[in-house]
Every structure is written in structure tokens, then in C-alpha cells.
Amino acid sequence: MRFSGHETFSVREGWLHKGLQMLIEEPDKLFHEHAADFLGVGSNMAKSIRHWLQATGLAAAHPDQRGHLLQTDFADTVFKHDRYFVDTGTWWLLHTNLISHPPYADTWYWFFNSFNLERFDRAVVAENLRHYIQLGNGRVPSINTLERDVACLLSSYSRQIPTENTDPEDVRDCPFRELGLMSYYRSSGYYQLHHAPKNIPPSVFGYCVARAFPDAGQGDIAIQRLMREPGGPGRAFVLTSESLYEMLVELMKDCDNIRIRGHAGQRAIAVPQWKPLEWVAEYYRSRRKGR
């Protein structure tokens, strides 16, 4: 397992746009010794931007230039339709990639796919992560390393209650907080995951299913599989079986591509046999149509 890479910085507003635009238009600058100056950030922040481009599926290792990156087909689609990353659906797509991409975000993958507590403090998360690594016979990093990774993850998603008054020029909120997956209660120091149905666009849901289930479209997928599968919608969107079903019912009102079949404990969904990138393209098409 690999930790850090983000230099303890959560994704900040504008970072992915800056990094991806440079990668597409002036790729040599992204790894230039003065990349931080070109991006208008500190040197560690420039490293963090390169890390987040990979972790969110926007960039991949260059096949011919070691240590360099190329934008992915996913990145080209996003940049064409939402180059400034202002669409909430884009952030749901990025989140889906992030929690399904262990080489660059092992802690994120573990937290959303294996960690099962609903209410917790930071120390509990770090200790559970340490135990998980031990059980897998992996080399356990220092507790300080784990705590830094956990702190970065929690700060990426949690909204503080009550809201803390900070200098807007000092700390920019991570856009993943707008997904409403987690709250942090300052008085107790505890975090709370939110298992209620989320306002997920149908095509983003389809993208998540297509990524988690390579056989999607070849047959119905049981809702219990949607709940359990790593990277699947139950895990990615922090849902219970009940809230997943409620969300599916709402999705079907606006989408003909996802259908529920069966009854009670035998419920399953049927989706087209589309590749993940086809769902992304469909999402932005539906946005243009105002759906």
C-alpha cells in the first residue's frame, strides 16, 4: 500500500482545472523545476496537484517518459464539457474514480470499501487502518504517516458543524465536501457518515456500476451486490440497502437506462451494456439537454 503523495493537501478549488489544462496544453511545464510558479502555488502544492490528477483518474503514467503523465480519455471528456470543474456531477465522477484507485489513494479505497463505522473520531480510523494493513501482511507505516493520510481524507469530505469562521484566502474548501457524505462535529471531535439517499445523476450512477461490474449489461445485478462490491454504488455513495433502493426509485423517474426488476429481497437492476466512458458522455449530453 502507498500513502501520502498528496503532501497532506486536500484537493483545492481550481487545482484540477489548472493541472489538467497545463497537462493538455503545456505538459512539459507540469514537471518543470518551476512548475509551482507556473501553477501559482507552493512547491509541495504542485506535487499534490500531480498526485490528485492521477488519483482521480484524470492522468496516467506516460508510457515513454518516466515520471511524466498523459491525460486520460476520461480527462479529455471532462475537460471538453466542464473544464473548470464547476458541475457537481463531475465531482461525483471524480469521487468514484478516487475510491476505486488504490495505487494512488489506498486509504480512500479502504475507508469507503472496508471501514464500516458510521460515527468515529480520527484516532479510531487510523487504528482501524493500521489493523487492516497488518491483517493483509503489509508493511505498516508509522502511526504519524497513517494519521496524516486519514486527516487528509477526513478534511476532504467533512463539513464542520458549527461552521468555523476562517479566512477565505487562507483555506479553500475541498469541493468533495459539497457531496454531503460526512459531517464533523467540532464540540465532540466526532465524524458522522450520511447514509441517506444522495442526489446522484442517473448517468453517474451508471458510470459507478460499469466501473465496479465489468459484466454490467449482460444480466441483472442484485441490489445486495450493488451494496457490497468495492467501488460499487452502495460503498461509493455511502448508502444502506434501503437508501440505495429509494435512490434507484428516484433515478428511474428521470432515466430509461436503469430499471429495477424483481420484488423484495430479490430486487436487482438492469442497465445497458455500456463502457464507463459512454456513461460519462451520456451524463454531459443529458446536462446539455437540461435533464
Buried (B, 14 or more C-beta within 10 A) or exposed (E): BEBBBBBEBBBBEBBBBBBBBBBBEEBEBBBBEEBBEBBEBEBEBBBBBBBBBBBBBBBBEEEEEEEBBBBBEBBBBBBEBBBEBEBBBBBBBBBBBBBBBBEBBBBBBBBBBEBEEEEBBBEBBBBBBBEBBEEEEEEBBEEEEBBBBBBBBBBBBBBBEEEEEEEEEEEBBBBBBEBBBBBBBEEEEBBBBBBEBBEBBBBBBBBBBBBBBEEBBEEBBBBBBBBEBBBBBBBBBBBBBEBBBBBBEBBBEEBEBBBBEEEEEEBBBBBBEBBBBBBBBBBBEBBEEEE
